[in-house]
Amino acid sequence: MAAINRDPLTAPHRTRNDAIIAGTVAVVAVALALFVDDGRRPDALGWTLLLAAHVPLVWRRSHPVRVLLVVVACVAPYHGLDNNHAAPVPATMLVLYTIAATGTARRTLLTGASVLGVTLIFNALTNPDGVREVLRISGWVVAVLFCGIDVRYYRQYVASIVERAVRAERTREEEARRRVAEERLRIARDLHDLLAHSITLIGVQTSVAAHVLAADPDRLDREAVAKALDDIADTCRGARGELRTTLEVLRASEHGDGRGPLPGLDGVAHLVEAARLTGARVELSVRVDHAPSAVGAAAYRIVQESLTNSVRHGGPGLTIRVDLHERDGSLHVSVTDDGTGTASASGGTPGGFGLVGMRERARSVGGTLDAGPGPAGGFEVRAVLPVLPVASVPGPSMLPVPAEPVGTAEPVTTAEPVEPSAHREEAR
């Protein structure tokens, strides 16, 4: 079965195998000439022609038509001398089979028609009354040719199955690599959102504590210092909990999706409260009836990253406005500030991932995001996220975070300023 499935033109050791087959067929031909009574026993010339007809069979796969011509050139005078007619039949049929199994259907039909034509002419000249013999020979020729065609089509069918299997395996490997790349991107994006936000808050709160300590050492406001340190401790505990959640999700992924519930709009109020702890004035407005979990998660992460950027680069006396509302079948997210920091036209220094991550999250739900300097100064981030699901785009993969009820909060200010930042770097 393996020999039938294998392509005869690329089979290993094909010349050696064909030499063995040619020798075997020659032995069969000698046996037929000696023991079958179908004409006279070959003389010296007859044996020479009979054995010479089997020599080209060694190259039957690489040059089947030429081999057939050589075989016919040896067999025709052999039959003309009325030698044993059964002896050359195996060699002739083997060449015809090879032509049908390795060539096109047109070549096979032309070859068959030529062989039958020569056979009919030869029998008409040598044996005009042998109609039955002509039909018998023609039937064998047609049967061998159809057998070769059938084997060729079967080999093509097996080759197509193997090709589809190889293509499917290659597709599975590419899909596996794509999923690994997507998972790495998800982990990098989630870690950036979780840790960058918390570390930024810790840095700002530390600056507040340092400012209180250095402002007037003789009249130290112990209550303000204690509050700043407590805020730092709370932020550290929150960051540690989120990091632990991230690691638990990664470890549990082999037992399921392992991604936990997606953060949503109900966690935006918690982000706003955390930003207010840094001394920024934050105004929140939420006018959304309902949003799919994937859209809510993307909006949450965009607000989180935007607040982190504003707190980090906005400077003292910062006011941030967060607005989420639903209009025309889309969730509109806007985060603007009046910070004094500056940013390049590209959104920061090369190598940052803040704006890249936000745009990826917006695209993951079929939305768009624009970020840049505001018309009245500061910086603004605007995103439009379709509320209706986008079938061709998967939702973002997020990790769970603490959530607080959503509401419209009154602006709150603190007495202590925030240390200015020289530039808005690519945390954006």
NORZISUL-V828581 format. One record per residue. N is the residue number from 0. RES is the residue in one letter. PHI is phi in degrees with one decimal (none if undefined). BURIAL is # if it has 16 or more other C-alpha atoms within 10 Angstrom, else .. Layout:
# NORZISUL-V828581
n & res & phi & burial
N & RES & PHI & BURIAL
N & RES & PHI & BURIAL
This chain:
# NORZISUL-V828581
n & res & phi & burial
0 & M & none & .
1 & A & -64.6 & .
2 & A & -66.5 & .
3 & I & -72.1 & .
4 & N & -69.6 & .
5 & R & -73.7 & .
6 & D & -67.7 & #
7 & P & -65.3 & #
8 & L & -80.5 & .
9 & T & -119.1 & .
10 & A & -65.6 & .
11 & P & -69.9 & .
12 & H & 57.2 & .
13 & R & -66.7 & #
14 & T & -66.6 & #
15 & R & -63.3 & .
16 & N & -64.1 & .
17 & D & -67.4 & #
18 & A & -64.6 & #
19 & I & -64.1 & .
20 & I & -64.0 & #
21 & A & -61.9 & #
22 & G & -63.6 & #
23 & T & -63.7 & .
24 & V & -63.6 & #
25 & A & -64.7 & #
26 & V & -62.6 & .
27 & V & -62.2 & #
28 & A & -63.8 & #
29 & V & -64.0 & #
30 & A & -62.4 & .
31 & L & -64.0 & #
32 & A & -66.1 & #
33 & L & -86.1 & .
34 & F & -116.3 & .
35 & V & -106.9 & .
36 & D & -90.3 & .
37 & D & -138.8 & .
38 & G & 106.6 & .
39 & R & -78.7 & .
40 & R & -69.2 & #
41 & P & -61.7 & #
42 & D & -89.7 & .
43 & A & -60.9 & .
44 & L & -65.5 & .
45 & G & -63.3 & #
46 & W & -62.4 & #
47 & T & -61.3 & .
48 & L & -63.7 & #
49 & L & -64.5 & #
50 & L & -71.4 & #
51 & A & -63.9 & #
52 & A & -66.3 & #
53 & H & -93.0 & #
54 & V & -63.8 & #
55 & P & -64.0 & #
56 & L & -60.7 & #
57 & V & -62.2 & #
58 & W & -111.2 & #
59 & R & -67.6 & #
60 & R & -76.9 & #
61 & S & -80.0 & #
62 & H & -136.6 & .
63 & P & -64.8 & #
64 & V & -69.0 & #
65 & R & -62.7 & .
66 & V & -62.2 & #
67 & L & -62.0 & #
68 & L & -63.5 & .
69 & V & -66.2 & #
70 & V & -62.4 & #
71 & V & -62.9 & #
72 & A & -63.9 & .
73 & C & -86.7 & #
74 & V & -77.6 & #
75 & A & -60.1 & .
76 & P & -66.6 & .
77 & Y & -61.0 & #
78 & H & -68.6 & #
79 & G & -63.9 & .
80 & L & -84.5 & #
81 & D & 59.1 & .
82 & N & -76.2 & #
83 & N & -56.0 & #
84 & H & -78.1 & #
85 & A & -81.5 & .
86 & A & -63.0 & #
87 & P & -80.2 & #
88 & V & -59.6 & .
89 & P & -58.1 & #
90 & A & -63.9 & #
91 & T & -63.4 & #
92 & M & -65.9 & #
93 & L & -64.7 & #
94 & V & -66.5 & #
95 & L & -61.1 & #
96 & Y & -60.7 & #
97 & T & -63.2 & #
98 & I & -61.6 & #
99 & A & -69.9 & #
100 & A & -81.1 & #
101 & T & -113.3 & #
102 & G & -110.8 & #
103 & T & -80.7 & .
104 & A & -64.6 & #
105 & R & -64.4 & .
106 & R & -63.6 & .
107 & T & -63.7 & #
108 & L & -64.6 & #
109 & L & -64.0 & .
110 & T & -64.9 & #
111 & G & -60.4 & #
112 & A & -64.0 & .
113 & S & -65.9 & .
114 & V & -62.8 & #
115 & L & -64.1 & #
116 & G & -63.7 & .
117 & V & -63.1 & .
118 & T & -63.3 & #
119 & L & -63.7 & #
120 & I & -64.6 & .
121 & F & -64.3 & #
122 & N & -68.4 & #
123 & A & -65.6 & .
124 & L & -80.8 & .
125 & T & -95.0 & .
126 & N & -144.6 & .
127 & P & -60.9 & .
128 & D & -92.5 & .
129 & G & -89.5 & .
130 & V & -65.7 & .
131 & R & -62.5 & .
132 & E & -65.4 & .
133 & V & -62.7 & #
134 & L & -63.9 & .
135 & R & -64.8 & .
136 & I & -65.3 & .
137 & S & -61.6 & #
138 & G & -61.7 & .
139 & W & -63.7 & .
140 & V & -61.3 & #
141 & V & -63.5 & #
142 & A & -63.2 & .
143 & V & -65.4 & #
144 & L & -63.0 & #
145 & F & -67.0 & #
146 & C & -63.3 & .
147 & G & -63.4 & #
148 & I & -62.4 & #
149 & D & -62.3 & .
150 & V & -64.2 & #
151 & R & -63.4 & #
152 & Y & -65.0 & .
153 & Y & -64.5 & .
154 & R & -63.0 & #
155 & Q & -64.1 & .
156 & Y & -64.0 & .
157 & V & -64.0 & .
158 & A & -62.9 & .
159 & S & -66.4 & .
160 & I & -64.4 & .
161 & V & -63.0 & .
162 & E & -63.7 & .
163 & R & -64.5 & .
164 & A & -65.1 & .
165 & V & -64.3 & .
166 & R & -64.0 & .
167 & A & -64.9 & .
168 & E & -64.8 & .
169 & R & -64.7 & .
170 & T & -64.6 & .
171 & R & -63.7 & .
172 & E & -65.3 & .
173 & E & -64.7 & .
174 & E & -64.4 & .
175 & A & -63.6 & .
176 & R & -63.8 & .
177 & R & -64.2 & .
178 & R & -66.0 & .
179 & V & -62.3 & .
180 & A & -64.1 & .
181 & E & -64.1 & .
182 & E & -66.6 & .
183 & R & -62.7 & .
184 & L & -63.8 & .
185 & R & -62.3 & #
186 & I & -62.1 & #
187 & A & -61.9 & .
188 & R & -67.6 & #
189 & D & -66.9 & #
190 & L & -63.7 & #
191 & H & -61.9 & #
192 & D & -65.6 & #
193 & L & -72.2 & #
194 & L & -83.4 & #
195 & A & -61.1 & #
196 & H & -63.5 & #
197 & S & -67.8 & #
198 & I & -65.9 & #
199 & T & -61.7 & #
200 & L & -61.7 & #
201 & I & -62.3 & #
202 & G & -62.2 & .
203 & V & -66.7 & #
204 & Q & -64.5 & #
205 & T & -65.6 & #
206 & S & -62.8 & #
207 & V & -62.9 & #
208 & A & -62.5 & #
209 & A & -65.1 & .
210 & H & -65.0 & #
211 & V & -63.9 & #
212 & L & -68.7 & #
213 & A & -91.0 & .
214 & A & -64.1 & .
215 & D & -154.1 & .
216 & P & -58.7 & .
217 & D & -72.1 & .
218 & R & -119.2 & .
219 & L & -68.1 & .
220 & D & -87.7 & .
221 & R & -63.1 & .
222 & E & -66.0 & .
223 & A & -67.3 & .
224 & V & -64.2 & #
225 & A & -62.5 & .
226 & K & -65.8 & .
227 & A & -63.8 & #
228 & L & -68.6 & #
229 & D & -64.0 & .
230 & D & -61.6 & #
231 & I & -62.4 & #
232 & A & -62.8 & .
233 & D & -62.0 & .
234 & T & -63.6 & #
235 & C & -63.5 & #
236 & R & -63.5 & .
237 & G & -62.9 & #
238 & A & -64.0 & #
239 & R & -64.3 & .
240 & G & -63.6 & .
241 & E & -66.4 & #
242 & L & -65.8 & #
243 & R & -62.5 & .
244 & T & -60.7 & #
245 & T & -59.7 & #
246 & L & -65.1 & .
247 & E & -64.2 & .
248 & V & -63.5 & #
249 & L & -64.8 & .
250 & R & -71.0 & .
251 & A & -88.7 & .
252 & S & -64.4 & .
253 & E & -72.7 & .
254 & H & -102.4 & .
255 & G & 160.2 & .
256 & D & -62.9 & .
257 & G & 67.1 & .
258 & R & -105.3 & #
259 & G & 65.8 & #
260 & P & -69.2 & .
261 & L & -77.2 & #
262 & P & -65.8 & #
263 & G & -142.3 & #
264 & L & -65.0 & #
265 & D & -70.3 & #
266 & G & -97.4 & #
267 & V & -65.8 & #
268 & A & -60.4 & #
269 & H & -63.9 & #
270 & L & -62.4 & #
271 & V & -63.9 & #
272 & E & -63.3 & #
273 & A & -65.4 & #
274 & A & -68.5 & #
275 & R & -67.2 & #
276 & L & -64.3 & #
277 & T & -82.9 & #
278 & G & 100.3 & #
279 & A & -82.4 & #
280 & R & -92.7 & #
281 & V & -123.3 & #
282 & E & -110.1 & #
283 & L & -120.7 & #
284 & S & -137.3 & #
285 & V & -126.2 & #
286 & R & -131.2 & .
287 & V & -132.2 & .
288 & D & -77.2 & .
289 & H & -158.7 & .
290 & A & -144.0 & #
291 & P & -56.2 & .
292 & S & -58.6 & #
293 & A & -64.6 & #
294 & V & -67.2 & #
295 & G & -61.6 & #
296 & A & -65.7 & #
297 & A & -63.2 & #
298 & A & -62.7 & #
299 & Y & -59.0 & #
300 & R & -67.2 & #
301 & I & -64.9 & #
302 & V & -63.4 & #
303 & Q & -59.2 & #
304 & E & -67.3 & #
305 & S & -64.5 & #
306 & L & -63.2 & #
307 & T & -59.9 & #
308 & N & -64.0 & #
309 & S & -64.9 & #
310 & V & -64.8 & #
311 & R & -72.8 & #
312 & H & -114.6 & #
313 & G & -75.6 & #
314 & G & 87.6 & #
315 & P & -74.9 & #
316 & G & 62.8 & #
317 & L & -79.0 & #
318 & T & -122.6 & #
319 & I & -121.2 & #
320 & R & -117.8 & #
321 & V & -114.2 & #
322 & D & -131.7 & #
323 & L & -128.0 & #
324 & H & -147.1 & .
325 & E & -104.8 & #
326 & R & -153.3 & .
327 & D & 55.5 & .
328 & G & 74.4 & .
329 & S & -136.7 & #
330 & L & -94.2 & #
331 & H & -99.5 & #
332 & V & -115.9 & #
333 & S & -136.2 & #
334 & V & -129.5 & #
335 & T & -124.9 & #
336 & D & -140.8 & #
337 & D & -113.6 & #
338 & G & -63.9 & #
339 & T & -98.4 & #
340 & G & -71.3 & #
341 & T & -120.8 & #
342 & A & -140.3 & #
343 & S & -73.2 & .
344 & A & -62.9 & .
345 & S & -85.3 & .
346 & G & 97.5 & #
347 & G & 143.3 & #
348 & T & -77.7 & #
349 & P & -61.4 & .
350 & G & 101.5 & .
351 & G & -82.2 & .
352 & F & -129.0 & #
353 & G & -63.4 & #
354 & L & -64.1 & #
355 & V & -60.4 & .
356 & G & -63.4 & #
357 & M & -65.2 & #
358 & R & -65.4 & #
359 & E & -62.3 & #
360 & R & -66.9 & #
361 & A & -65.0 & #
362 & R & -65.7 & #
363 & S & -64.0 & #
364 & V & -112.1 & #
365 & G & 80.9 & #
366 & G & -105.5 & #
367 & T & -130.7 & #
368 & L & -144.2 & #
369 & D & -123.2 & .
370 & A & -143.4 & #
371 & G & 170.9 & #
372 & P & -60.0 & #
373 & G & -76.4 & .
374 & P & -64.1 & .
375 & A & -107.8 & .
376 & G & 98.1 & .
377 & G & 73.8 & #
378 & F & -140.3 & #
379 & E & -137.8 & #
380 & V & -126.2 & #
381 & R & -128.5 & #
382 & A & -131.6 & #
383 & V & -121.9 & #
384 & L & -118.0 & #
385 & P & -61.4 & #
386 & V & -75.7 & #
387 & L & -72.2 & .
388 & P & -65.6 & #
389 & V & -99.2 & .
390 & A & -63.9 & .
391 & S & -87.1 & .
392 & V & -121.0 & .
393 & P & -72.3 & .
394 & G & -71.7 & #
395 & P & -72.2 & #
396 & S & -99.0 & #
397 & M & -122.6 & #
398 & L & -109.2 & #
399 & P & -67.6 & #
400 & V & -137.5 & #
401 & P & -62.4 & .
402 & A & -131.0 & .
403 & E & -127.0 & .
404 & P & -60.4 & .
405 & V & -88.8 & #
406 & G & -167.8 & .
407 & T & -97.3 & .
408 & A & -101.0 & .
409 & E & -74.1 & .
410 & P & -60.8 & .
411 & V & -128.3 & .
412 & T & -122.1 & #
413 & T & -119.7 & .
414 & A & -77.5 & .
415 & E & -93.7 & #
416 & P & -79.1 & #
417 & V & -100.6 & #
418 & E & -62.7 & #
419 & P & -69.8 & #
420 & S & -108.4 & #
421 & A & -65.5 & .
422 & H & -143.4 & #
423 & R & -88.1 & #
424 & E & -83.6 & #
425 & E & -78.7 & #
426 & A & -77.3 & #
427 & R & -69.3 & #
